[in-house]
């Protein structure tokens, strides 16, 4: 079992921000973070990113942390001139290295955040809490202040953010559905007619409750049906009718599909 260290508070918000980035902050032993920003996009949004520099053996957690992970918290309520923040989570690694199921990022990572922006830009004020784990887990908190003026595009930061966006799952856009019906079973869910390009080992099922986790799907002999048990044998009562988001990897990159769990026909 991972040991939990006391909360580490780091506040360097008074330091002046450089164009397109804040100064690095040390948030845990051997780990530092900063905010970076890009130019305004054609759809009226702009991208800001949390850039985390970690050793390859150190991890932080996806939007669903898993069995032992520490949920990340992003607070942009003090920001001005930029609104409606949406976090674009890159597809994570499914980690079972400690005997638990967690969804993580190892090593350096950029987590983009998309804002609606006016022509004049504004100021991002962010308080971010996230779990950082190596030998122990540290719930680290940092505060950032980043002016966003659009006066001069920062090409280097735009490239970093574009690379992170390329690893962010998008809605399934292929000619045929990714899956057929999703139904409840006595032990979890069944997923019919999966597209053959989808790797079942990459599937993450999310019903909106981080405490409800599913094991890796098992394929039927003909591959036309996947069954995913609830982790730990939790009761399936109440799954019927719930919305579900399936996130997965294909040779073309990561995708998501939104659906609803139907009652079993048996």
Residue frames relative to the residue before (quaternion, step in Angstrom):
aa qw qx qy qz dx dy dz
X 1.0000 0.0000 0.0000 0.0000 0.00 0.00 0.00
X 0.4523 -0.6898 0.4934 0.2758 3.58 -0.90 0.89
X 0.3643 -0.7103 0.5600 0.2219 3.53 -1.08 0.77
X 0.3190 -0.7615 0.5430 0.1535 3.54 -1.04 0.83
X 0.2611 -0.7717 0.5641 0.1345 3.54 -0.73 1.10
X 0.6375 -0.5277 0.3758 0.4169 3.62 -1.19 0.36
X 0.6258 -0.5474 0.4072 0.3780 3.53 -1.24 0.53
X 0.2208 -0.7745 0.5850 0.0956 3.53 -0.92 1.01
X 0.1420 -0.7972 0.5840 0.0570 3.57 -0.62 1.13
X 0.0054 -0.7800 0.6249 -0.0341 3.54 -0.91 1.01
X 0.0613 0.8025 -0.5895 0.0684 3.59 -0.67 1.04
X 0.1054 0.7843 -0.6011 0.1112 3.55 -0.56 1.23
X 0.2547 0.8303 -0.4737 0.1461 3.55 1.25 0.39
X 0.6155 0.5710 -0.3621 0.4049 3.61 1.10 -0.48
X 0.5416 0.6165 -0.4133 0.3946 3.59 1.18 -0.35
X 0.5063 -0.6584 0.4470 0.3322 3.62 -0.94 0.74
X 0.3908 -0.7123 0.5336 0.2347 3.57 -1.04 0.80
X 0.3990 -0.6668 0.5722 0.2622 3.53 -1.16 0.68
X 0.6660 -0.4718 0.3680 0.4455 3.59 -1.28 0.20
X 0.8581 0.1207 -0.1061 0.4876 3.54 -0.73 1.09
X 0.8055 0.1721 -0.0929 0.5593 3.62 1.16 0.03
X 0.3550 -0.6689 0.5961 0.2668 3.53 -1.30 0.38
X 0.6183 -0.4897 0.4167 0.4519 3.59 -1.22 0.08
X 0.5621 -0.5672 0.4756 0.3688 3.57 -1.22 0.49
X 0.1314 -0.7530 0.6381 0.0931 3.56 -1.20 0.67
X 0.3730 -0.6832 0.5768 0.2477 3.57 -1.03 0.81
X 0.0850 -0.8396 0.5363 0.0133 3.60 -0.54 1.16
X 0.7671 0.0083 -0.0104 0.6414 3.60 1.29 -0.26
X 0.6748 -0.4826 0.3337 0.4476 3.63 -1.15 0.33
X 0.8476 0.0905 -0.1108 0.5110 3.56 -0.66 1.17
X 0.6816 0.4494 -0.2705 0.5102 3.59 1.29 0.07
X 0.0119 0.7880 -0.6150 0.0255 3.57 -0.97 0.89
X 0.1355 -0.7920 0.5937 0.0443 3.56 -1.23 0.52
X 0.0203 0.7691 -0.6388 -0.0101 3.53 -1.31 0.40
X 0.4211 -0.6384 0.5613 0.3162 3.55 -1.35 0.13
X 0.0795 -0.7643 0.6376 0.0545 3.55 -1.14 0.72
X 0.1522 -0.8008 0.5739 0.0788 3.59 -1.15 0.51
X 0.2779 -0.7396 0.5932 0.1545 3.52 -1.33 0.49
X 0.6692 -0.4816 0.3732 0.4255 3.56 -1.31 -0.02
X 0.6378 -0.5005 0.4115 0.4164 3.56 -1.30 0.17
X 0.3415 -0.7526 0.5317 0.1850 3.57 -0.94 0.91
X 0.6790 -0.5323 0.3277 0.3850 3.56 -1.24 0.44
X 0.6780 0.4852 -0.2993 0.4640 3.62 1.17 -0.45
X 0.6124 -0.5907 0.3412 0.3995 3.59 1.24 0.27
X 0.6117 0.5081 -0.3668 0.4828 3.57 1.24 0.30
X 0.1697 -0.7439 0.6260 0.1609 3.51 -1.34 0.11
X 0.3597 -0.7287 0.5451 0.2062 3.53 -1.21 0.55
X 0.0514 -0.7233 0.6884 0.0187 3.49 -1.13 0.92
X 0.1047 -0.8277 0.5489 0.0517 3.58 -0.97 0.68
X 0.3457 -0.6626 0.6158 0.2495 3.51 -1.27 0.56
X 0.1080 -0.7924 0.5995 0.0324 3.57 -0.51 1.18
X 0.0783 -0.7992 0.5959 -0.0089 3.56 -0.69 1.16
X 0.1537 -0.7743 0.6105 0.0642 3.56 -0.82 1.04
X 0.0912 0.8023 -0.5751 0.1313 3.57 -0.38 1.30
X 0.5558 -0.5494 0.4844 0.3932 3.59 -1.21 0.36
X 0.6482 -0.5506 0.3617 0.3818 3.58 -1.18 0.53
X 0.6967 0.4688 -0.2714 0.4704 3.60 1.16 -0.52
X 0.6341 0.5133 -0.3214 0.4807 3.61 1.30 -0.02
X 0.1337 -0.8186 0.5578 0.0300 3.57 -1.00 0.83
X 0.1052 -0.7111 0.6824 0.1325 3.44 -1.46 0.28
X 0.5473 -0.6993 0.4005 0.2261 3.57 -1.26 0.34
X 0.5433 -0.6034 0.5058 0.2914 3.49 -1.34 0.65
X 0.7295 -0.4260 0.2931 0.4478 3.61 -1.29 0.05
X 0.6916 0.2396 -0.2193 0.6452 3.58 1.26 -0.41
X 0.2972 -0.8188 0.4520 0.1924 3.62 -0.23 1.14
X 0.5102 -0.6286 0.4493 0.3778 3.61 1.05 -0.62
X 0.8015 -0.3235 0.2115 0.4562 3.55 -1.28 -0.38
X 0.8291 0.2112 -0.0816 0.5113 3.60 0.83 -0.92
X 0.5106 0.7017 -0.3987 0.2965 3.59 1.23 -0.19
X 0.4294 -0.6637 0.5553 0.2586 3.51 -1.36 0.38
X 0.4139 -0.7260 0.4783 0.2699 3.65 -0.56 1.05
X 0.4020 -0.6929 0.5460 0.2451 3.55 -1.07 0.81
X 0.1138 -0.7780 0.6156 0.0540 3.56 -1.12 0.74
X 0.0849 -0.7835 0.6155 0.0061 3.57 -0.85 1.08
X 0.0325 -0.7913 0.6103 -0.0145 3.58 -0.75 1.06
X 0.0126 -0.8092 0.5860 -0.0397 3.57 -0.51 1.24
X 0.3010 0.8158 -0.4642 0.1686 3.60 1.25 0.27
X 0.6761 0.4945 -0.3024 0.4549 3.61 1.14 -0.45
X 0.4721 0.6924 -0.4342 0.3304 3.60 1.26 0.00
X 0.1675 -0.7729 0.6051 0.0920 3.57 -1.21 0.58
X 0.8160 0.2861 -0.2052 0.4585 3.56 -1.12 0.74
X 0.7440 0.2392 -0.1722 0.5997 3.59 1.25 -0.24
X 0.0913 -0.8394 0.5349 -0.0309 3.56 -0.72 1.09
X 0.8217 0.3208 -0.2003 0.4264 3.53 -1.45 -0.03
X 0.0654 0.8263 -0.5569 0.0531 3.63 0.66 1.00
X 0.0305 -0.7687 0.6388 -0.0071 3.55 -1.04 0.91
X 0.3010 -0.7675 0.5400 0.1697 3.57 -0.68 1.09
X 0.2019 -0.7600 0.6100 0.0971 3.57 -0.86 1.03
X 0.1513 -0.8382 0.5205 0.0599 3.57 0.03 1.31
X 0.3730 -0.7037 0.5486 0.2544 3.64 -0.67 0.96
X 0.6082 -0.5554 0.4131 0.3886 3.55 -1.17 0.59
X 0.3324 -0.7879 0.4884 0.1737 3.63 -0.79 1.00
X 0.5122 -0.5527 0.5290 0.3903 3.50 -1.39 -0.16
X 0.3262 -0.7100 0.5870 0.2120 3.58 -1.02 0.81
X 0.1061 -0.8558 0.5055 -0.0285 3.53 -0.23 1.37
X 0.0105 0.7866 -0.6164 0.0350 3.56 -0.79 1.09
X 0.3131 0.8198 -0.4483 0.1701 3.57 1.27 0.26
X 0.7390 0.3757 -0.2220 0.5133 3.61 1.13 -0.56
X 0.6237 -0.5520 0.3397 0.4369 3.58 1.26 0.27
X 0.6666 0.4155 -0.2963 0.5433 3.58 1.31 0.20
X 0.4358 -0.6654 0.5330 0.2884 3.57 -1.27 0.34
X 0.1191 0.7759 -0.6083 0.1177 3.57 -0.63 1.17
X 0.2903 -0.7211 0.6026 0.1805 3.55 -1.27 0.51
X 0.0612 0.8611 -0.4793 0.1582 3.54 -0.25 1.31
X 0.2555 -0.6718 0.6546 0.2343 3.47 -1.51 0.02
X 0.1666 -0.7616 0.6188 0.0969 3.56 -0.93 0.93
X 0.8273 0.2212 -0.1566 0.4921 3.56 -1.07 0.72
X 0.7912 -0.3051 0.2009 0.4904 3.61 -1.24 -0.30
X 0.0750 0.7878 -0.6058 0.0825 3.57 -1.02 0.85
X 0.1726 -0.7356 0.6429 0.1255 3.55 -1.26 0.57
X 0.1362 -0.7721 0.6184 0.0538 3.58 -0.86 1.04
X 0.2488 -0.8048 0.5185 0.1467 3.63 -0.31 1.19
X 0.1155 -0.7423 0.6549 0.0817 3.53 -1.27 0.58
X 0.2308 -0.7910 0.5582 0.0970 3.56 -0.74 1.11
X 0.0966 -0.7923 0.6023 0.0139 3.58 -0.87 1.07
X 0.3999 -0.6206 0.6030 0.3023 3.53 -1.29 0.45
X 0.0585 -0.8421 0.5352 -0.0309 3.56 -0.71 1.05
X 0.3769 -0.6869 0.5737 0.2387 3.52 -1.20 0.65
X 0.7131 -0.4618 0.3096 0.4270 3.56 -1.28 0.15
X 0.7035 0.4881 -0.2719 0.4392 3.59 1.05 -0.70
X 0.4794 -0.6586 0.4584 0.3555 3.60 1.21 -0.17
X 0.1616 -0.7776 0.5957 0.1194 3.54 -1.10 -0.72
X 0.4870 -0.6314 0.5064 0.3283 3.53 -1.22 -0.52
X 0.2668 -0.7368 0.6018 0.1545 3.54 -0.92 0.97
X 0.0339 -0.7524 0.6579 0.0009 3.54 -0.87 1.06
X 0.0265 0.8400 -0.5343 0.0905 3.58 -0.38 1.22
X 0.0736 -0.7216 0.6851 0.0672 3.49 -1.18 0.79
X 0.0340 -0.8289 0.5550 -0.0605 3.54 -0.56 1.19
X 0.0607 -0.7702 0.6347 0.0161 3.56 -0.93 0.97
X 0.1338 0.7898 -0.5874 0.1153 3.56 -0.83 0.96
X 0.4825 -0.6544 0.4996 0.2991 3.53 -1.23 0.49
X 0.0724 -0.7657 0.6389 0.0175 3.53 -1.02 0.91
X 0.0201 -0.8437 0.5330 -0.0605 3.57 -0.54 1.16
X 0.0499 0.7126 -0.6997 0.0128 3.51 -1.16 0.86
X 0.7979 0.0021 0.0304 0.6020 3.61 -0.16 -1.23
X 0.7623 0.1270 -0.0876 0.6285 3.55 1.18 -0.62
X 0.4209 -0.6787 0.5351 0.2757 3.57 -1.29 0.26
X 0.1061 -0.7845 0.6104 0.0274 3.55 -0.90 1.01
X 0.2264 -0.7366 0.6146 0.1686 3.63 -0.74 0.96
X 0.0578 -0.8499 0.5232 -0.0232 3.57 -0.01 1.32
X 0.1500 -0.7812 0.6012 0.0757 3.56 -1.07 0.79
X 0.0075 -0.7855 0.6188 -0.0124 3.56 -1.03 0.84
X 0.2153 -0.7532 0.6073 0.1327 3.55 -1.23 0.57
X 0.0721 -0.8023 0.5926 -0.0075 3.55 -0.97 0.95
X 0.0751 -0.7445 0.6582 0.0833 3.53 -1.27 0.56
X 0.0376 0.8193 -0.5655 0.0874 3.58 -0.63 1.14
X 0.2732 -0.7414 0.5869 0.1767 3.63 -0.57 1.09
X 0.1092 -0.7663 0.6314 0.0470 3.57 -1.06 0.84
X 0.0369 -0.8613 0.5051 -0.0416 3.58 -0.25 1.29
X 0.2861 -0.7731 0.5020 0.2617 3.61 1.22 -0.53
X 0.3543 0.7543 -0.4912 0.2533 3.61 1.19 0.35
X 0.7968 -0.0157 0.0458 0.6024 3.57 1.02 -0.79
X 0.4111 -0.7210 0.4935 0.2601 3.61 -0.57 1.08
X 0.2783 -0.7264 0.6035 0.1754 3.56 -1.09 0.75
X 0.3082 -0.8044 0.4793 0.1682 3.57 -0.10 1.32
X 0.6566 0.5336 -0.3221 0.4248 3.59 0.90 -0.87
X 0.6898 0.4589 -0.2842 0.4825 3.58 0.92 -0.87
X 0.6024 0.5514 -0.3604 0.4508 3.58 1.07 -0.65
X 0.6401 0.5151 -0.3256 0.4679 3.60 1.00 -0.77
X 0.6414 0.5188 -0.3263 0.4614 3.60 0.94 -0.84
X 0.6894 0.4761 -0.2831 0.4668 3.56 0.90 -0.91
X 0.6299 0.5233 -0.3355 0.4656 3.61 1.02 -0.73
X 0.6389 0.5187 -0.3292 0.4630 3.59 1.00 -0.76
X 0.6559 0.4917 -0.3108 0.4810 3.59 1.00 -0.79
X 0.6372 0.5308 -0.3270 0.4532 3.59 1.00 -0.81
X 0.6228 0.5518 -0.3408 0.4377 3.60 1.08 -0.69
X 0.7011 0.4207 -0.2579 0.5148 3.60 1.23 -0.42
X 0.5323 0.6125 -0.4109 0.4155 3.58 1.30 0.15
X 0.4704 -0.6907 0.4582 0.3030 3.64 -0.69 0.96
X 0.1660 -0.7617 0.6198 0.0907 3.55 -1.10 0.81
X 0.6490 -0.5058 0.3862 0.4169 3.57 -1.26 0.31
X 0.5732 -0.6066 0.4351 0.3379 3.56 -1.03 0.86
X 0.0367 -0.8363 0.5456 -0.0397 3.59 -0.70 1.12
X 0.3975 0.7203 -0.4761 0.3106 3.58 1.19 0.51
X 0.6661 -0.5423 0.3309 0.3908 3.62 -1.18 0.46
X 0.7651 0.2708 -0.1641 0.5606 3.60 1.09 -0.64
X 0.6267 -0.5650 0.3673 0.3914 3.62 -1.10 0.58
X 0.5340 -0.6204 0.4699 0.3303 3.56 -1.16 0.62
X 0.7967 0.0410 0.0251 0.6024 3.56 1.07 -0.82
X 0.4335 -0.6293 0.5622 0.3162 3.50 -1.37 0.24
X 0.8274 -0.1819 0.1486 0.5102 3.55 -1.06 -0.78
X 0.2138 -0.7211 0.6445 0.1376 3.54 -1.25 0.66
X 0.0146 0.8277 -0.5570 0.0674 3.58 -0.53 1.17
X 0.5200 -0.6162 0.4898 0.3316 3.54 -1.24 0.48
X 0.1327 -0.7528 0.6381 0.0922 3.54 -1.25 0.54
X 0.7020 -0.4462 0.3307 0.4457 3.56 -1.28 0.01
X 0.7836 0.3236 -0.1542 0.5074 3.59 1.15 -0.58
X 0.8077 -0.1099 0.0933 0.5717 3.59 1.21 -0.19
X 0.6603 -0.4584 0.3711 0.4650 3.57 -0.60 -1.17
X 0.2279 -0.7192 0.6348 0.1668 3.51 -1.37 0.38
X 0.1558 -0.7829 0.6004 0.0477 3.56 -0.96 0.94
X 0.2336 -0.8117 0.5258 0.1008 3.57 -0.51 1.21
X 0.8885 0.1226 -0.0592 0.4383 3.52 -1.38 0.46
X 0.1007 0.8106 -0.5708 0.0841 3.63 0.66 1.00
X 0.5330 -0.6001 0.4839 0.3487 3.56 -1.09 0.69
X 0.5137 -0.6915 0.4077 0.3027 3.63 -0.79 0.93
X 0.6050 0.5692 -0.3670 0.4187 3.62 1.18 -0.30
X 0.6146 0.5766 -0.3406 0.4169 3.60 1.23 -0.37
X 0.3327 -0.7329 0.5656 0.1795 3.55 -0.90 0.99
X 0.3814 -0.7475 0.4835 0.2492 3.64 -0.49 1.07
X 0.6185 0.5587 -0.3469 0.4300 3.60 1.13 -0.57
X 0.6695 0.4919 -0.2955 0.4716 3.59 1.26 -0.31
X 0.5212 0.6883 -0.4002 0.3073 3.60 1.24 -0.26
X 0.0610 -0.7505 0.6578 0.0192 3.55 -1.07 0.93
X 0.1480 -0.7945 0.5867 0.0514 3.57 -0.67 1.14
X 0.0559 -0.8083 0.5845 -0.0445 3.56 -0.76 1.14
X 0.1114 -0.8068 0.5789 0.0383 3.58 -0.66 1.13
X 0.6618 -0.5402 0.2999 0.4246 3.58 1.21 0.41
X 0.6888 0.3679 -0.2630 0.5665 3.57 1.31 0.10
X 0.3543 -0.7785 0.4712 0.2154 3.63 -0.36 1.17
X 0.6050 0.5577 -0.3607 0.4391 3.59 1.24 -0.24
X 0.6587 0.4597 -0.3053 0.5115 3.60 1.26 -0.27
X 0.0493 0.8103 -0.5740 0.1075 3.55 -0.38 1.28
X 0.2543 -0.7694 0.5721 0.1266 3.55 -1.14 0.71
X 0.4871 -0.6434 0.5090 0.2993 3.54 -1.15 0.68
X 0.6819 -0.4561 0.3666 0.4388 3.57 -1.32 0.18
X 0.4867 -0.6810 0.4477 0.3146 3.64 -0.78 0.91
X 0.2724 -0.7184 0.6172 0.1697 3.52 -1.24 0.65
X 0.3584 -0.7555 0.5154 0.1876 3.57 -0.94 0.93
X 0.4732 -0.6175 0.5418 0.3180 3.53 -1.18 0.61
X 0.6951 -0.4867 0.3064 0.4313 3.64 -1.14 0.38
X 0.7367 0.3856 -0.2447 0.4987 3.61 1.00 -0.70
X 0.5050 -0.6918 0.3946 0.3326 3.59 1.29 0.02
X 0.5710 0.6408 -0.3660 0.3595 3.60 1.24 -0.04
X 0.7582 0.2371 -0.1758 0.5814 3.57 1.27 0.03
X 0.1317 -0.7592 0.6330 0.0748 3.54 -1.00 0.92
X 0.1046 -0.7655 0.6297 0.0809 3.57 -1.10 0.70
X 0.0993 -0.7923 0.6020 0.0095 3.55 -0.90 1.02
X 0.2726 -0.7763 0.5497 0.1444 3.56 -0.59 1.15
X 0.5224 -0.5861 0.5101 0.3512 3.52 -1.24 0.51
X 0.5028 -0.6680 0.4592 0.3002 3.55 -0.89 0.94
X 0.8256 0.2013 -0.1655 0.5004 3.54 -0.87 0.95
X 0.5162 -0.6745 0.4074 0.3357 3.57 1.22 0.20
X 0.2243 0.7972 -0.5310 0.1793 3.58 1.10 0.61
X 0.6022 -0.5755 0.4099 0.3715 3.57 -1.15 0.57
X 0.3760 -0.7429 0.5150 0.2039 3.56 -1.01 0.85
X 0.3973 0.7296 -0.4777 0.2855 3.60 1.24 -0.07
X 0.7900 0.3089 -0.2334 0.4754 3.55 -0.84 0.99
X 0.5097 0.6438 -0.4333 0.3715 3.61 1.22 -0.03
X 0.5943 0.5894 -0.3726 0.4008 3.58 1.05 -0.72
X 0.8104 0.2548 -0.2123 0.4829 3.52 -0.93 0.98
X 0.5614 0.6069 -0.3976 0.3979 3.58 1.21 -0.23
X 0.4842 -0.6213 0.5269 0.3193 3.52 -1.20 0.60
X 0.0673 -0.7891 0.6102 0.0201 3.55 -1.15 0.64
X 0.1559 -0.7555 0.6283 0.1010 3.55 -1.09 0.75
X 0.1642 -0.7725 0.6098 0.0669 3.54 -0.85 1.05
X 0.0844 -0.7813 0.6185 0.0000 3.56 -0.76 1.12
X 0.1095 0.8167 -0.5471 0.1476 3.57 -0.78 0.97
X 0.4162 -0.6951 0.5387 0.2311 3.52 -1.36 0.30
X 0.0578 -0.7577 0.6493 0.0309 3.53 -1.19 0.73
X 0.6720 -0.4672 0.3528 0.4536 3.63 -1.21 0.08
X 0.6695 0.4871 -0.2951 0.4769 3.60 1.23 -0.44
X 0.6901 -0.4276 0.2866 0.5088 3.58 1.27 -0.10
X 0.6634 -0.5288 0.3597 0.3885 3.59 -1.31 -0.05
X 0.0862 -0.7912 0.6054 0.0096 3.54 -1.15 0.78
X 0.1913 -0.7355 0.6273 0.1700 3.53 -1.39 0.16
X 0.1044 -0.7492 0.6503 0.0696 3.51 -1.31 0.53
X 0.2247 -0.7557 0.6012 0.1302 3.57 -0.93 0.92
X 0.0845 0.7996 -0.5891 0.0801 3.55 -0.95 0.88
X 0.3535 -0.6966 0.5720 0.2503 3.52 -1.31 -0.32
X 0.4233 -0.7157 0.5005 0.2409 3.55 -0.96 0.91
X 0.2156 -0.7808 0.5781 0.0983 3.55 -0.71 1.14
X 0.5770 -0.5612 0.4545 0.3815 3.54 -1.25 0.35
X 0.5601 -0.6012 0.4472 0.3533 3.55 -1.10 0.65
X 0.4265 -0.7104 0.5042 0.2433 3.57 -1.08 0.74
X 0.5971 0.5781 -0.3591 0.4246 3.60 1.29 -0.15
